[in-house]
Amino acid sequence: MDALGLDFFLTAGKDLEAAQYRFLGGLKNVRRAFKHNIIYPHLGRLIGLHDSLVTLIDKVDGMRESLPGVVRDLDLENYAVIYDKEQLDDDQFKLLEDLIRWSLPFIQEAIEEGRTIYEFVEENMKLEEVGIIPSYVKEGYLLVPDRSERVLHILRYELSIFSGNEERYQSLKTTHVKSVKHGAVEASPSTIKLDLVTEHRELPNPATYHFVTELDFPFNETLLPVAKRKLMRYLFSQGLSA
C-alpha cells in the first residue's frame, strides 16, 4: 500500500513504529525526486494528503465514520455500495491520531521543499504571447522548451471551466502536437504559429503562448506542469470568465 496515501493512515494497524518507518520510506522517495527537480505528481499528492489529514484531525469525533469498511451488499436501485464499518478500539483510534499528528510536520516540510522548486521554475519561466491573441482563448497552443533534449514542444491546450458544490473548477488539458529541434537556427514562435494554422485549419487564429526558460529541468514532471498552471493564471488575469 502507498505509504503516502490516505488509506495507509486509515489502515495502519496497531504498530505505530512500523507505520512511521513505512511512512518515512515513502517520504524519502519523494524527497529524492525533489533533489532531481521532479515535482509532479508528488507535490500535488502531498498537498492533498496534508489537507485530508488536517480535516480528519479537525473532525476527530467523526473519524470512525471516515474509515473504510468491508463490502456487504450492493444497492442496485441507487447504484451504491453498502459497507460494514470496521470498528476501532481505543488503542487503534489513539494510534491513528498519533500517527497523523506525528506525520504532519514531515509532510509540511516536504511540501515546502517542493514549493521552493515550483516557485523557482515559475520565476525563471517567462510567458509571451505569439502574434495577435483572439478573443477566444479557451483553445490554442503552448510552446514549451525542453533544454535537456534540445527540442521545443508544441502542445494544443483546451481549458474547461465547470462548477460544482458552489465552487468553480478549472482544468487545462494538453495534447502533444509535435516537437521541433532547438539548434543553432531556431524557428521563431511566429513561424511555428503560421505552420500550425496551415496544418490545423480548425483554429484559423489560435491563441498561442511561448514559454521562455533556460532551465534544463525534467519536462513532463516539472516544466510542463508549471507552464500549464502559469498559463491558467495568466488567462484568468486577462479577464477570462466561464
Biotite code that builds the C-alpha atoms (Angstrom):
import biotite.structure as struc

atoms = struc.array([
    struc.Atom([0.000, 0.000, 0.000], chain_id="A", res_id=1, res_name="MET", atom_name="CA", element="C"),
    struc.Atom([1.151, 3.530, -0.787], chain_id="A", res_id=2, res_name="ASP", atom_name="CA", element="C"),
    struc.Atom([2.633, 4.927, 2.436], chain_id="A", res_id=3, res_name="ALA", atom_name="CA", element="C"),
    struc.Atom([1.682, 8.443, 1.348], chain_id="A", res_id=4, res_name="LEU", atom_name="CA", element="C"),
    struc.Atom([-1.955, 7.667, 0.654], chain_id="A", res_id=5, res_name="GLY", atom_name="CA", element="C"),
    struc.Atom([-4.874, 8.358, 2.973], chain_id="A", res_id=6, res_name="LEU", atom_name="CA", element="C"),
    struc.Atom([-5.775, 4.664, 3.090], chain_id="A", res_id=7, res_name="ASP", atom_name="CA", element="C"),
    struc.Atom([-2.383, 3.892, 4.597], chain_id="A", res_id=8, res_name="PHE", atom_name="CA", element="C"),
    struc.Atom([-3.188, 6.021, 7.640], chain_id="A", res_id=9, res_name="PHE", atom_name="CA", element="C"),
    struc.Atom([-6.700, 4.620, 7.981], chain_id="A", res_id=10, res_name="LEU", atom_name="CA", element="C"),
    struc.Atom([-5.445, 1.023, 7.924], chain_id="A", res_id=11, res_name="THR", atom_name="CA", element="C"),
    struc.Atom([-2.104, 1.444, 9.663], chain_id="A", res_id=12, res_name="ALA", atom_name="CA", element="C"),
    struc.Atom([-2.810, -1.306, 12.188], chain_id="A", res_id=13, res_name="GLY", atom_name="CA", element="C"),
    struc.Atom([-1.533, -1.379, 15.766], chain_id="A", res_id=14, res_name="LYS", atom_name="CA", element="C"),
    struc.Atom([2.226, -0.910, 15.340], chain_id="A", res_id=15, res_name="ASP", atom_name="CA", element="C"),
    struc.Atom([2.980, 2.818, 15.398], chain_id="A", res_id=16, res_name="LEU", atom_name="CA", element="C"),
    struc.Atom([6.725, 2.385, 14.945], chain_id="A", res_id=17, res_name="GLU", atom_name="CA", element="C"),
    struc.Atom([6.285, 0.150, 11.897], chain_id="A", res_id=18, res_name="ALA", atom_name="CA", element="C"),
    struc.Atom([3.807, 2.609, 10.369], chain_id="A", res_id=19, res_name="ALA", atom_name="CA", element="C"),
    struc.Atom([6.206, 5.501, 10.947], chain_id="A", res_id=20, res_name="GLN", atom_name="CA", element="C"),
    struc.Atom([9.031, 3.558, 9.338], chain_id="A", res_id=21, res_name="TYR", atom_name="CA", element="C"),
    struc.Atom([6.952, 2.845, 6.225], chain_id="A", res_id=22, res_name="ARG", atom_name="CA", element="C"),
    struc.Atom([5.790, 6.452, 6.041], chain_id="A", res_id=23, res_name="PHE", atom_name="CA", element="C"),
    struc.Atom([9.345, 7.795, 6.224], chain_id="A", res_id=24, res_name="LEU", atom_name="CA", element="C"),
    struc.Atom([10.367, 5.360, 3.483], chain_id="A", res_id=25, res_name="GLY", atom_name="CA", element="C"),
    struc.Atom([7.656, 6.725, 1.188], chain_id="A", res_id=26, res_name="GLY", atom_name="CA", element="C"),
    struc.Atom([8.574, 10.294, 2.011], chain_id="A", res_id=27, res_name="LEU", atom_name="CA", element="C"),
    struc.Atom([12.243, 9.558, 1.337], chain_id="A", res_id=28, res_name="LYS", atom_name="CA", element="C"),
    struc.Atom([11.365, 8.560, -2.234], chain_id="A", res_id=29, res_name="ASN", atom_name="CA", element="C"),
    struc.Atom([9.514, 11.842, -2.754], chain_id="A", res_id=30, res_name="VAL", atom_name="CA", element="C"),
    struc.Atom([12.386, 13.919, -1.416], chain_id="A", res_id=31, res_name="ARG", atom_name="CA", element="C"),
    struc.Atom([14.772, 12.007, -3.649], chain_id="A", res_id=32, res_name="ARG", atom_name="CA", element="C"),
    struc.Atom([12.611, 13.049, -6.610], chain_id="A", res_id=33, res_name="ALA", atom_name="CA", element="C"),
    struc.Atom([12.704, 16.666, -5.418], chain_id="A", res_id=34, res_name="PHE", atom_name="CA", element="C"),
    struc.Atom([16.500, 16.522, -5.339], chain_id="A", res_id=35, res_name="LYS", atom_name="CA", element="C"),
    struc.Atom([16.307, 15.730, -9.064], chain_id="A", res_id=36, res_name="HIS", atom_name="CA", element="C"),
    struc.Atom([13.914, 18.686, -9.581], chain_id="A", res_id=37, res_name="ASN", atom_name="CA", element="C"),
    struc.Atom([10.948, 16.379, -10.174], chain_id="A", res_id=38, res_name="ILE", atom_name="CA", element="C"),
    struc.Atom([7.796, 17.813, -8.620], chain_id="A", res_id=39, res_name="ILE", atom_name="CA", element="C"),
    struc.Atom([4.929, 16.067, -10.466], chain_id="A", res_id=40, res_name="TYR", atom_name="CA", element="C"),
    struc.Atom([2.890, 14.285, -9.229], chain_id="A", res_id=41, res_name="PRO", atom_name="CA", element="C"),
    struc.Atom([4.491, 14.318, -5.792], chain_id="A", res_id=42, res_name="HIS", atom_name="CA", element="C"),
    struc.Atom([3.866, 17.921, -4.729], chain_id="A", res_id=43, res_name="LEU", atom_name="CA", element="C"),
    struc.Atom([0.160, 17.843, -5.528], chain_id="A", res_id=44, res_name="GLY", atom_name="CA", element="C"),
    struc.Atom([-0.279, 14.491, -3.794], chain_id="A", res_id=45, res_name="ARG", atom_name="CA", element="C"),
    struc.Atom([1.466, 15.725, -0.654], chain_id="A", res_id=46, res_name="LEU", atom_name="CA", element="C"),
    struc.Atom([-0.710, 18.832, -0.517], chain_id="A", res_id=47, res_name="ILE", atom_name="CA", element="C"),
    struc.Atom([-3.843, 16.716, -0.948], chain_id="A", res_id=48, res_name="GLY", atom_name="CA", element="C"),
    struc.Atom([-2.737, 14.272, 1.748], chain_id="A", res_id=49, res_name="LEU", atom_name="CA", element="C"),
    struc.Atom([-1.887, 17.090, 4.161], chain_id="A", res_id=50, res_name="HIS", atom_name="CA", element="C"),
    struc.Atom([-5.293, 18.725, 3.649], chain_id="A", res_id=51, res_name="ASP", atom_name="CA", element="C"),
    struc.Atom([-7.097, 15.402, 4.158], chain_id="A", res_id=52, res_name="SER", atom_name="CA", element="C"),
    struc.Atom([-5.211, 14.604, 7.359], chain_id="A", res_id=53, res_name="LEU", atom_name="CA", element="C"),
    struc.Atom([-5.820, 18.078, 8.774], chain_id="A", res_id=54, res_name="VAL", atom_name="CA", element="C"),
    struc.Atom([-9.521, 17.649, 8.028], chain_id="A", res_id=55, res_name="THR", atom_name="CA", element="C"),
    struc.Atom([-9.550, 14.326, 9.871], chain_id="A", res_id=56, res_name="LEU", atom_name="CA", element="C"),
    struc.Atom([-7.849, 15.804, 12.905], chain_id="A", res_id=57, res_name="ILE", atom_name="CA", element="C"),
    struc.Atom([-10.278, 18.743, 12.905], chain_id="A", res_id=58, res_name="ASP", atom_name="CA", element="C"),
    struc.Atom([-13.182, 16.292, 12.917], chain_id="A", res_id=59, res_name="LYS", atom_name="CA", element="C"),
    struc.Atom([-11.958, 13.707, 15.375], chain_id="A", res_id=60, res_name="VAL", atom_name="CA", element="C"),
    struc.Atom([-15.452, 12.847, 16.555], chain_id="A", res_id=61, res_name="ASP", atom_name="CA", element="C"),
    struc.Atom([-16.436, 11.733, 13.074], chain_id="A", res_id=62, res_name="GLY", atom_name="CA", element="C"),
    struc.Atom([-13.257, 9.873, 12.214], chain_id="A", res_id=63, res_name="MET", atom_name="CA", element="C"),
    struc.Atom([-14.724, 6.421, 12.706], chain_id="A", res_id=64, res_name="ARG", atom_name="CA", element="C"),
    struc.Atom([-17.316, 7.172, 10.031], chain_id="A", res_id=65, res_name="GLU", atom_name="CA", element="C"),
    struc.Atom([-14.483, 8.000, 7.629], chain_id="A", res_id=66, res_name="SER", atom_name="CA", element="C"),
    struc.Atom([-12.836, 4.624, 7.991], chain_id="A", res_id=67, res_name="LEU", atom_name="CA", element="C"),
    struc.Atom([-13.055, 2.021, 5.225], chain_id="A", res_id=68, res_name="PRO", atom_name="CA", element="C"),
    struc.Atom([-15.304, -0.975, 5.655], chain_id="A", res_id=69, res_name="GLY", atom_name="CA", element="C"),
    struc.Atom([-15.921, -4.382, 4.165], chain_id="A", res_id=70, res_name="VAL", atom_name="CA", element="C"),
    struc.Atom([-18.345, -4.530, 1.229], chain_id="A", res_id=71, res_name="VAL", atom_name="CA", element="C"),
    struc.Atom([-21.542, -6.208, 2.464], chain_id="A", res_id=72, res_name="ARG", atom_name="CA", element="C"),
    struc.Atom([-24.008, -5.675, -0.369], chain_id="A", res_id=73, res_name="ASP", atom_name="CA", element="C"),
    struc.Atom([-24.831, -3.656, -3.479], chain_id="A", res_id=74, res_name="LEU", atom_name="CA", element="C"),
    struc.Atom([-27.821, -1.313, -3.719], chain_id="A", res_id=75, res_name="ASP", atom_name="CA", element="C"),
    struc.Atom([-28.607, -1.727, -7.418], chain_id="A", res_id=76, res_name="LEU", atom_name="CA", element="C"),
    struc.Atom([-31.554, 0.660, -7.286], chain_id="A", res_id=77, res_name="GLU", atom_name="CA", element="C"),
    struc.Atom([-29.427, 3.549, -6.032], chain_id="A", res_id=78, res_name="ASN", atom_name="CA", element="C"),
    struc.Atom([-26.120, 2.377, -7.539], chain_id="A", res_id=79, res_name="TYR", atom_name="CA", element="C"),
    struc.Atom([-24.499, 2.375, -4.108], chain_id="A", res_id=80, res_name="ALA", atom_name="CA", element="C"),
    struc.Atom([-22.081, 0.101, -2.265], chain_id="A", res_id=81, res_name="VAL", atom_name="CA", element="C"),
    struc.Atom([-23.075, -0.903, 1.266], chain_id="A", res_id=82, res_name="ILE", atom_name="CA", element="C"),
    struc.Atom([-20.231, -1.332, 3.742], chain_id="A", res_id=83, res_name="TYR", atom_name="CA", element="C"),
    struc.Atom([-19.866, -2.907, 7.126], chain_id="A", res_id=84, res_name="ASP", atom_name="CA", element="C"),
    struc.Atom([-17.784, -0.377, 9.032], chain_id="A", res_id=85, res_name="LYS", atom_name="CA", element="C"),
    struc.Atom([-14.771, -1.716, 10.858], chain_id="A", res_id=86, res_name="GLU", atom_name="CA", element="C"),
    struc.Atom([-14.828, -0.512, 14.441], chain_id="A", res_id=87, res_name="GLN", atom_name="CA", element="C"),
    struc.Atom([-11.646, 0.734, 16.079], chain_id="A", res_id=88, res_name="LEU", atom_name="CA", element="C"),
    struc.Atom([-10.853, 0.070, 19.686], chain_id="A", res_id=89, res_name="ASP", atom_name="CA", element="C"),
    struc.Atom([-9.445, 2.901, 21.776], chain_id="A", res_id=90, res_name="ASP", atom_name="CA", element="C"),
    struc.Atom([-5.824, 1.842, 21.197], chain_id="A", res_id=91, res_name="ASP", atom_name="CA", element="C"),
    struc.Atom([-6.249, 1.788, 17.410], chain_id="A", res_id=92, res_name="GLN", atom_name="CA", element="C"),
    struc.Atom([-8.016, 5.131, 17.457], chain_id="A", res_id=93, res_name="PHE", atom_name="CA", element="C"),
    struc.Atom([-5.230, 6.647, 19.558], chain_id="A", res_id=94, res_name="LYS", atom_name="CA", element="C"),
    struc.Atom([-2.586, 5.199, 17.223], chain_id="A", res_id=95, res_name="LEU", atom_name="CA", element="C"),
    struc.Atom([-4.316, 6.702, 14.201], chain_id="A", res_id=96, res_name="LEU", atom_name="CA", element="C"),
    struc.Atom([-4.426, 10.140, 15.787], chain_id="A", res_id=97, res_name="GLU", atom_name="CA", element="C"),
    struc.Atom([-0.819, 9.882, 16.985], chain_id="A", res_id=98, res_name="ASP", atom_name="CA", element="C"),
    struc.Atom([0.372, 8.794, 13.533], chain_id="A", res_id=99, res_name="LEU", atom_name="CA", element="C"),
    struc.Atom([-1.383, 11.684, 11.828], chain_id="A", res_id=100, res_name="ILE", atom_name="CA", element="C"),
    struc.Atom([-0.130, 14.323, 14.267], chain_id="A", res_id=101, res_name="ARG", atom_name="CA", element="C"),
    struc.Atom([3.412, 12.924, 14.091], chain_id="A", res_id=102, res_name="TRP", atom_name="CA", element="C"),
    struc.Atom([3.450, 12.843, 10.275], chain_id="A", res_id=103, res_name="SER", atom_name="CA", element="C"),
    struc.Atom([2.058, 16.323, 9.555], chain_id="A", res_id=104, res_name="LEU", atom_name="CA", element="C"),
    struc.Atom([5.298, 18.266, 10.228], chain_id="A", res_id=105, res_name="PRO", atom_name="CA", element="C"),
    struc.Atom([7.231, 15.887, 7.949], chain_id="A", res_id=106, res_name="PHE", atom_name="CA", element="C"),
    struc.Atom([4.650, 16.320, 5.187], chain_id="A", res_id=107, res_name="ILE", atom_name="CA", element="C"),
    struc.Atom([4.650, 20.106, 5.583], chain_id="A", res_id=108, res_name="GLN", atom_name="CA", element="C"),
    struc.Atom([8.452, 20.215, 5.400], chain_id="A", res_id=109, res_name="GLU", atom_name="CA", element="C"),
    struc.Atom([8.437, 18.175, 2.182], chain_id="A", res_id=110, res_name="ALA", atom_name="CA", element="C"),
    struc.Atom([5.703, 20.391, 0.718], chain_id="A", res_id=111, res_name="ILE", atom_name="CA", element="C"),
    struc.Atom([7.821, 23.468, 1.344], chain_id="A", res_id=112, res_name="GLU", atom_name="CA", element="C"),
    struc.Atom([10.742, 21.781, -0.391], chain_id="A", res_id=113, res_name="GLU", atom_name="CA", element="C"),
    struc.Atom([8.602, 21.034, -3.428], chain_id="A", res_id=114, res_name="GLY", atom_name="CA", element="C"),
    struc.Atom([7.100, 24.513, -3.460], chain_id="A", res_id=115, res_name="ARG", atom_name="CA", element="C"),
    struc.Atom([10.570, 26.041, -3.452], chain_id="A", res_id=116, res_name="THR", atom_name="CA", element="C"),
    struc.Atom([11.359, 24.162, -6.672], chain_id="A", res_id=117, res_name="ILE", atom_name="CA", element="C"),
    struc.Atom([7.997, 25.117, -8.175], chain_id="A", res_id=118, res_name="TYR", atom_name="CA", element="C"),
    struc.Atom([8.454, 28.803, -7.380], chain_id="A", res_id=119, res_name="GLU", atom_name="CA", element="C"),
    struc.Atom([11.997, 28.792, -8.728], chain_id="A", res_id=120, res_name="PHE", atom_name="CA", element="C"),
    struc.Atom([10.825, 27.309, -12.029], chain_id="A", res_id=121, res_name="VAL", atom_name="CA", element="C"),
    struc.Atom([7.918, 29.728, -12.270], chain_id="A", res_id=122, res_name="GLU", atom_name="CA", element="C"),
    struc.Atom([10.182, 32.718, -11.627], chain_id="A", res_id=123, res_name="GLU", atom_name="CA", element="C"),
    struc.Atom([12.563, 31.521, -14.344], chain_id="A", res_id=124, res_name="ASN", atom_name="CA", element="C"),
    struc.Atom([9.888, 30.838, -16.956], chain_id="A", res_id=125, res_name="MET", atom_name="CA", element="C"),
    struc.Atom([8.584, 33.779, -18.950], chain_id="A", res_id=126, res_name="LYS", atom_name="CA", element="C"),
    struc.Atom([5.254, 33.634, -20.805], chain_id="A", res_id=127, res_name="LEU", atom_name="CA", element="C"),
    struc.Atom([4.998, 35.500, -24.110], chain_id="A", res_id=128, res_name="GLU", atom_name="CA", element="C"),
    struc.Atom([2.019, 35.981, -26.406], chain_id="A", res_id=129, res_name="GLU", atom_name="CA", element="C"),
    struc.Atom([2.670, 34.968, -30.005], chain_id="A", res_id=130, res_name="VAL", atom_name="CA", element="C"),
    struc.Atom([1.120, 37.295, -32.570], chain_id="A", res_id=131, res_name="GLY", atom_name="CA", element="C"),
    struc.Atom([-2.395, 38.638, -32.162], chain_id="A", res_id=132, res_name="ILE", atom_name="CA", element="C"),
    struc.Atom([-4.356, 36.866, -29.440], chain_id="A", res_id=133, res_name="ILE", atom_name="CA", element="C"),
    struc.Atom([-8.027, 36.315, -30.383], chain_id="A", res_id=134, res_name="PRO", atom_name="CA", element="C"),
    struc.Atom([-10.948, 36.912, -28.028], chain_id="A", res_id=135, res_name="SER", atom_name="CA", element="C"),
    struc.Atom([-11.491, 33.143, -27.758], chain_id="A", res_id=136, res_name="TYR", atom_name="CA", element="C"),
    struc.Atom([-8.636, 31.725, -25.691], chain_id="A", res_id=137, res_name="VAL", atom_name="CA", element="C"),
    struc.Atom([-10.097, 28.529, -24.252], chain_id="A", res_id=138, res_name="LYS", atom_name="CA", element="C"),
    struc.Atom([-8.305, 26.610, -27.003], chain_id="A", res_id=139, res_name="GLU", atom_name="CA", element="C"),
    struc.Atom([-4.913, 27.191, -28.514], chain_id="A", res_id=140, res_name="GLY", atom_name="CA", element="C"),
    struc.Atom([-1.267, 26.220, -28.366], chain_id="A", res_id=141, res_name="TYR", atom_name="CA", element="C"),
    struc.Atom([1.600, 26.496, -25.948], chain_id="A", res_id=142, res_name="LEU", atom_name="CA", element="C"),
    struc.Atom([5.258, 26.216, -26.886], chain_id="A", res_id=143, res_name="LEU", atom_name="CA", element="C"),
    struc.Atom([7.477, 24.886, -24.105], chain_id="A", res_id=144, res_name="VAL", atom_name="CA", element="C"),
    struc.Atom([11.219, 24.227, -24.472], chain_id="A", res_id=145, res_name="PRO", atom_name="CA", element="C"),
    struc.Atom([12.918, 21.078, -23.231], chain_id="A", res_id=146, res_name="ASP", atom_name="CA", element="C"),
    struc.Atom([16.531, 22.174, -22.848], chain_id="A", res_id=147, res_name="ARG", atom_name="CA", element="C"),
    struc.Atom([17.781, 18.768, -21.757], chain_id="A", res_id=148, res_name="SER", atom_name="CA", element="C"),
    struc.Atom([16.545, 17.252, -25.050], chain_id="A", res_id=149, res_name="GLU", atom_name="CA", element="C"),
    struc.Atom([17.166, 20.414, -27.113], chain_id="A", res_id=150, res_name="ARG", atom_name="CA", element="C"),
    struc.Atom([13.640, 20.497, -28.508], chain_id="A", res_id=151, res_name="VAL", atom_name="CA", element="C"),
    struc.Atom([10.658, 22.814, -28.401], chain_id="A", res_id=152, res_name="LEU", atom_name="CA", element="C"),
    struc.Atom([7.409, 21.000, -27.659], chain_id="A", res_id=153, res_name="HIS", atom_name="CA", element="C"),
    struc.Atom([4.223, 22.269, -29.269], chain_id="A", res_id=154, res_name="ILE", atom_name="CA", element="C"),
    struc.Atom([1.088, 21.309, -27.384], chain_id="A", res_id=155, res_name="LEU", atom_name="CA", element="C"),
    struc.Atom([-2.545, 22.058, -28.016], chain_id="A", res_id=156, res_name="ARG", atom_name="CA", element="C"),
    struc.Atom([-4.489, 23.077, -24.936], chain_id="A", res_id=157, res_name="TYR", atom_name="CA", element="C"),
    struc.Atom([-8.162, 23.107, -24.036], chain_id="A", res_id=158, res_name="GLU", atom_name="CA", element="C"),
    struc.Atom([-9.385, 24.963, -20.967], chain_id="A", res_id=159, res_name="LEU", atom_name="CA", element="C"),
    struc.Atom([-12.521, 23.696, -19.235], chain_id="A", res_id=160, res_name="SER", atom_name="CA", element="C"),
    struc.Atom([-14.438, 25.590, -16.571], chain_id="A", res_id=161, res_name="ILE", atom_name="CA", element="C"),
    struc.Atom([-17.166, 23.874, -14.577], chain_id="A", res_id=162, res_name="PHE", atom_name="CA", element="C"),
    struc.Atom([-18.998, 24.380, -11.326], chain_id="A", res_id=163, res_name="SER", atom_name="CA", element="C"),
    struc.Atom([-19.947, 22.024, -8.521], chain_id="A", res_id=164, res_name="GLY", atom_name="CA", element="C"),
    struc.Atom([-20.874, 22.319, -4.867], chain_id="A", res_id=165, res_name="ASN", atom_name="CA", element="C"),
    struc.Atom([-20.990, 26.099, -5.201], chain_id="A", res_id=166, res_name="GLU", atom_name="CA", element="C"),
    struc.Atom([-17.345, 26.163, -6.340], chain_id="A", res_id=167, res_name="GLU", atom_name="CA", element="C"),
    struc.Atom([-15.782, 26.736, -9.732], chain_id="A", res_id=168, res_name="ARG", atom_name="CA", element="C"),
    struc.Atom([-13.123, 24.404, -11.070], chain_id="A", res_id=169, res_name="TYR", atom_name="CA", element="C"),
    struc.Atom([-10.686, 24.815, -13.946], chain_id="A", res_id=170, res_name="GLN", atom_name="CA", element="C"),
    struc.Atom([-8.896, 22.152, -15.923], chain_id="A", res_id=171, res_name="SER", atom_name="CA", element="C"),
    struc.Atom([-6.344, 22.625, -18.680], chain_id="A", res_id=172, res_name="LEU", atom_name="CA", element="C"),
    struc.Atom([-5.863, 19.589, -20.882], chain_id="A", res_id=173, res_name="LYS", atom_name="CA", element="C"),
    struc.Atom([-2.916, 19.399, -23.260], chain_id="A", res_id=174, res_name="THR", atom_name="CA", element="C"),
    struc.Atom([-2.236, 17.188, -26.261], chain_id="A", res_id=175, res_name="THR", atom_name="CA", element="C"),
    struc.Atom([1.228, 16.920, -27.765], chain_id="A", res_id=176, res_name="HIS", atom_name="CA", element="C"),
    struc.Atom([1.214, 18.082, -31.381], chain_id="A", res_id=177, res_name="VAL", atom_name="CA", element="C"),
    struc.Atom([4.864, 17.888, -32.384], chain_id="A", res_id=178, res_name="LYS", atom_name="CA", element="C"),
    struc.Atom([8.394, 18.822, -31.379], chain_id="A", res_id=179, res_name="SER", atom_name="CA", element="C"),
    struc.Atom([10.938, 20.886, -33.261], chain_id="A", res_id=180, res_name="VAL", atom_name="CA", element="C"),
    struc.Atom([14.662, 20.810, -32.668], chain_id="A", res_id=181, res_name="LYS", atom_name="CA", element="C"),
    struc.Atom([16.378, 23.623, -30.853], chain_id="A", res_id=182, res_name="HIS", atom_name="CA", element="C"),
    struc.Atom([19.612, 24.147, -32.686], chain_id="A", res_id=183, res_name="GLY", atom_name="CA", element="C"),
    struc.Atom([21.834, 26.894, -33.977], chain_id="A", res_id=184, res_name="ALA", atom_name="CA", element="C"),
    struc.Atom([18.985, 28.102, -36.190], chain_id="A", res_id=185, res_name="VAL", atom_name="CA", element="C"),
    struc.Atom([15.604, 28.020, -34.471], chain_id="A", res_id=186, res_name="GLU", atom_name="CA", element="C"),
    struc.Atom([12.202, 28.628, -35.984], chain_id="A", res_id=187, res_name="ALA", atom_name="CA", element="C"),
    struc.Atom([10.614, 31.705, -34.466], chain_id="A", res_id=188, res_name="SER", atom_name="CA", element="C"),
    struc.Atom([7.381, 31.299, -32.456], chain_id="A", res_id=189, res_name="PRO", atom_name="CA", element="C"),
    struc.Atom([5.587, 33.376, -35.117], chain_id="A", res_id=190, res_name="SER", atom_name="CA", element="C"),
    struc.Atom([6.724, 30.998, -37.857], chain_id="A", res_id=191, res_name="THR", atom_name="CA", element="C"),
    struc.Atom([5.631, 27.996, -35.797], chain_id="A", res_id=192, res_name="ILE", atom_name="CA", element="C"),
    struc.Atom([2.218, 29.600, -35.286], chain_id="A", res_id=193, res_name="LYS", atom_name="CA", element="C"),
    struc.Atom([1.793, 30.131, -39.051], chain_id="A", res_id=194, res_name="LEU", atom_name="CA", element="C"),
    struc.Atom([2.697, 26.485, -39.632], chain_id="A", res_id=195, res_name="ASP", atom_name="CA", element="C"),
    struc.Atom([0.096, 25.407, -37.072], chain_id="A", res_id=196, res_name="LEU", atom_name="CA", element="C"),
    struc.Atom([-2.584, 27.473, -38.809], chain_id="A", res_id=197, res_name="VAL", atom_name="CA", element="C"),
    struc.Atom([-1.744, 25.729, -42.096], chain_id="A", res_id=198, res_name="THR", atom_name="CA", element="C"),
    struc.Atom([-1.674, 22.267, -40.549], chain_id="A", res_id=199, res_name="GLU", atom_name="CA", element="C"),
    struc.Atom([-4.744, 22.667, -38.320], chain_id="A", res_id=200, res_name="HIS", atom_name="CA", element="C"),
    struc.Atom([-7.273, 24.857, -40.070], chain_id="A", res_id=201, res_name="ARG", atom_name="CA", element="C"),
    struc.Atom([-9.990, 24.390, -37.427], chain_id="A", res_id=202, res_name="GLU", atom_name="CA", element="C"),
    struc.Atom([-8.172, 27.111, -35.466], chain_id="A", res_id=203, res_name="LEU", atom_name="CA", element="C"),
    struc.Atom([-7.582, 29.887, -38.038], chain_id="A", res_id=204, res_name="PRO", atom_name="CA", element="C"),
    struc.Atom([-6.128, 32.302, -35.474], chain_id="A", res_id=205, res_name="ASN", atom_name="CA", element="C"),
    struc.Atom([-5.206, 30.240, -32.436], chain_id="A", res_id=206, res_name="PRO", atom_name="CA", element="C"),
    struc.Atom([-4.257, 31.734, -29.113], chain_id="A", res_id=207, res_name="ALA", atom_name="CA", element="C"),
    struc.Atom([-0.580, 30.832, -28.874], chain_id="A", res_id=208, res_name="THR", atom_name="CA", element="C"),
    struc.Atom([1.774, 31.261, -25.937], chain_id="A", res_id=209, res_name="TYR", atom_name="CA", element="C"),
    struc.Atom([5.515, 30.775, -25.854], chain_id="A", res_id=210, res_name="HIS", atom_name="CA", element="C"),
    struc.Atom([7.370, 29.933, -22.646], chain_id="A", res_id=211, res_name="PHE", atom_name="CA", element="C"),
    struc.Atom([10.969, 31.072, -22.415], chain_id="A", res_id=212, res_name="VAL", atom_name="CA", element="C"),
    struc.Atom([13.358, 29.455, -19.938], chain_id="A", res_id=213, res_name="THR", atom_name="CA", element="C"),
    struc.Atom([16.975, 28.411, -19.736], chain_id="A", res_id=214, res_name="GLU", atom_name="CA", element="C"),
    struc.Atom([16.278, 25.695, -17.163], chain_id="A", res_id=215, res_name="LEU", atom_name="CA", element="C"),
    struc.Atom([17.047, 22.119, -18.163], chain_id="A", res_id=216, res_name="ASP", atom_name="CA", element="C"),
    struc.Atom([14.724, 20.579, -15.560], chain_id="A", res_id=217, res_name="PHE", atom_name="CA", element="C"),
    struc.Atom([12.636, 17.455, -16.361], chain_id="A", res_id=218, res_name="PRO", atom_name="CA", element="C"),
    struc.Atom([9.984, 18.380, -18.919], chain_id="A", res_id=219, res_name="PHE", atom_name="CA", element="C"),
    struc.Atom([6.939, 16.217, -18.130], chain_id="A", res_id=220, res_name="ASN", atom_name="CA", element="C"),
    struc.Atom([7.497, 16.142, -14.378], chain_id="A", res_id=221, res_name="GLU", atom_name="CA", element="C"),
    struc.Atom([8.294, 19.830, -13.822], chain_id="A", res_id=222, res_name="THR", atom_name="CA", element="C"),
    struc.Atom([8.426, 22.294, -16.733], chain_id="A", res_id=223, res_name="LEU", atom_name="CA", element="C"),
    struc.Atom([5.118, 21.368, -18.357], chain_id="A", res_id=224, res_name="LEU", atom_name="CA", element="C"),
    struc.Atom([3.044, 21.270, -15.139], chain_id="A", res_id=225, res_name="PRO", atom_name="CA", element="C"),
    struc.Atom([4.404, 24.682, -14.106], chain_id="A", res_id=226, res_name="VAL", atom_name="CA", element="C"),
    struc.Atom([3.773, 26.115, -17.593], chain_id="A", res_id=227, res_name="ALA", atom_name="CA", element="C"),
    struc.Atom([0.164, 24.874, -17.555], chain_id="A", res_id=228, res_name="LYS", atom_name="CA", element="C"),
    struc.Atom([-0.593, 26.446, -14.181], chain_id="A", res_id=229, res_name="ARG", atom_name="CA", element="C"),
    struc.Atom([1.140, 29.659, -15.210], chain_id="A", res_id=230, res_name="LYS", atom_name="CA", element="C"),
    struc.Atom([-0.953, 29.812, -18.385], chain_id="A", res_id=231, res_name="LEU", atom_name="CA", element="C"),
    struc.Atom([-4.200, 29.209, -16.490], chain_id="A", res_id=232, res_name="MET", atom_name="CA", element="C"),
    struc.Atom([-3.469, 32.027, -14.061], chain_id="A", res_id=233, res_name="ARG", atom_name="CA", element="C"),
    struc.Atom([-2.495, 34.320, -16.931], chain_id="A", res_id=234, res_name="TYR", atom_name="CA", element="C"),
    struc.Atom([-5.708, 33.654, -18.844], chain_id="A", res_id=235, res_name="LEU", atom_name="CA", element="C"),
    struc.Atom([-7.846, 34.452, -15.831], chain_id="A", res_id=236, res_name="PHE", atom_name="CA", element="C"),
    struc.Atom([-5.782, 37.542, -15.058], chain_id="A", res_id=237, res_name="SER", atom_name="CA", element="C"),
    struc.Atom([-6.741, 38.789, -18.528], chain_id="A", res_id=238, res_name="GLN", atom_name="CA", element="C"),
    struc.Atom([-10.426, 38.666, -17.642], chain_id="A", res_id=239, res_name="GLY", atom_name="CA", element="C"),
    struc.Atom([-11.351, 35.206, -18.879], chain_id="A", res_id=240, res_name="LEU", atom_name="CA", element="C"),
    struc.Atom([-14.656, 34.019, -17.422], chain_id="A", res_id=241, res_name="SER", atom_name="CA", element="C"),
    struc.Atom([-16.876, 30.974, -17.725], chain_id="A", res_id=242, res_name="ALA", atom_name="CA", element="C"),
])
